[in-house]
Amino acid sequence: MEKIKVRCPAKINLTLKILNRRQDGFHNIDSVMQTISLYDYLTISALKSDRTEIKLSGTSDEIPYNEKNLVHKAATLFLDRTGINAEIEIYIEKNIPVAAGLAGGSTDAAGTLFGLNEIFMRPLSRKDLHELCAALGSDLNLCLEGGRQKTSGRGEILEQQPFEEFTVSLIKPKNLGISAKEAYTKFAAKQQSPHLTSPTEGGGTNIKPPESSNKNPQSKNLTLHARQLRKAMTEAEKILWYYLQKKQFHNLKFRRQQIIGNYIVDFICFEKKLIIELDGGQHNENNHMESDKKRDEFLQSQGFKIIRIWNNDIFENIDSVLEYLEQIITDTNIPPHRRGRLGGGVPHHREEFLNDLEWAVIDDYEELQDIKNKYPDSVMSGSGSTYFLLNGEFAPADGFWVKNNLKSVPFGVTVV
């Protein structure tokens, strides 16, 4: 019986953006993935035989050792594709946490395909192996090839990126695992929630028309609409106006719902050539982002500096907002605020996250919020509950699995 040992690296998603849902039920993604020096090990024994049998065993009590395991499915697929009959035994030394977003199952399955191909004298080409990887799952191709890869499709399309060496540390709640199905289901639900599609946020009534309805700046319709907006301020606008009205803020005169060209801006100070726009959650959507960009470009062409502030920052961090406005007024080198959260804390808006799935799940799990609060620069990997820091460390904590000072590696599954 031939025997081989395969080293199977974990991966992290440096970025993960979800583009759209596919007809096959998966999602098209745009992600940068990197293999790291956390490994499962497979000891694969195989013998050609008149009968086919696949036996699994291992160190973990969190995974099945039967046909439900992706390793079993990979071995079956390999034998079907090659037409080989064999008795196969695979021992799985599990070091990568389960349901963690680190591709633990995927890398083991890729390692199985690779290892069996080595044992049986490479009946399949590299291209063949990639085809089998794509048939089994979304991350297997990355685990087979390794290094840093820009991935698209559902993750099976790879574009090699220049390798960068860095340290990476991981933290995961011990009793929390998030499956890909759960994460993508939450993403779909949150993306379609009224919070993101409603034209208002924070209880106010925002009745701004779409850009296409803005006509000549001198038109009666635009003037009437600006008056209507002044009477129907959103809750966020009311809070900020309380501090800006009557020259209370640095003795500066601010106007609200002012017509500039074909647009109506939320707040404006002509003395400082400064415009403040308050954004609700709908400004995360692609059509709004494109509209905002065109709007900002026009206003900037008229000599104005544009500041965009999230409504939630007004509600939760008004002191930080006012401090930031003061910095803008006194220091012209400070760029407008558009991303991130003033005053820190757990972010809420999709564009504030490098991983769309982190945005989808974080509100539902206090453990993840605790990590993000303590380590604002940490990022959730993939669809799981593991967070990583680049060139940093996590402090040991009760209830959390921590692995510090791992390395980025330029390879995928390999024989050891």
C-alpha positions, 0 to 999 in steps of 0.5 A: 500500500502506497502512503503519502503525507500532504500539508494543507494550508489555511487561507485568509480573505484579505478582501471579499466583495460580493458582486451578485447572485448567480443562477446556480445559487452561488454568488460572484465574488471579487476577493484577494486570498492568501495561504498562510502557515496554519496547516492540516495534514493528511496521511493518505494510504492507497492500494489498487484493488478489485473493490473501492473503499474509502476510510476516513479517521482523524484527530477532530471530533467536530467533523464527520468521517464518512461520505459527508466529509469533503475529503471523502467526496474528493476521493470519490470524484478522483476515482470516478474521473480516473477510473481507478479502483482502490482501497483508500485510507485517509487520516486527517490531522486537524489544526484548522478550526471548523466553520472558521472562514479559513478553508479547512475543509476545502484545503483538505479536499484539495490535498486529497485530490493532489495526494491521490494524484501523486500516489497513482503517478499523476494520471491527471494534469494540473488543469484536470485537478483544477477542474475537479477542485471547481466541481467540489467547492469555491476555495479548493482552487486557491488551496491547490495553487496557493500564494496570493490570488485574486479570485473571481467567479464563485472563487474558482477563477484565479489570477496570480498576484505578487507574493508579499511576506507578512505575519498574520495572527488569528482569533476565533470564538471557541464556541462560534462557527459560521457556515458559508450558507449562513453567512450568504443567507444573512448577506442576502437578507441584509442587502434587501432589508428596509434599512438599506433600501428605504429613502430615509434613516433614523426616523426622519422623512427624506424626500429628496428626488432622484437626480433625474428629477432635478431641473434648472436651478432657477426653476420653480420646481427646484425652489419649491422642493428646497422649501419642502425639504427645509420643513421636513428635516430628517432626525439626523439633520435636526440634530446637526442643525441644532449645533450649526444654526444661528452662528453657534458653530465658530460664528459661521453662518450655515444654510440648509437645503441650499440650491447649488446648480442642479442640486440641493445640498444639506448644509452649506457655509459660503464663507468657508466654501464648505458643504456637509451632506448627511448620508443614510444607508442607501448611499452604500448602494452602487447607484447612489454611490455613482450619483454621489460621485457625479454630484460631488464632482460638480460641487467641487468644480464650483470650489466647494469642499464636500464632507459626507457623514453617516447618519449613524455618526450623528446619532451615536458620535455627535461630539466626534462629528463636531470635533471633526468639523472643527478640524476641517474648518481650522486645517484645510489639509484634512480630507473630507470624511467618507469612510470609517466611523468617527469616534471608533466603535463597530462599523455598520455600513457595508462599504466600511468593511473589507469583507462583505460577509463580516458586514452581513453577520457582525450585528448578530454576534456579540463575540464578533463585536467584541473582537472588532471593538478591541481590534478595529483593524482586524478583518473577518476571513471568508464566511467564518468567525475568524478574524485576522490582523496583519503584522499584529497580535491578539492577546489571549482571552478566555473563550477565544482560540488565538494563533499569533505570528503565522506567516503568509506562504507562497504555496498551496497543498504540498507533499511533506 
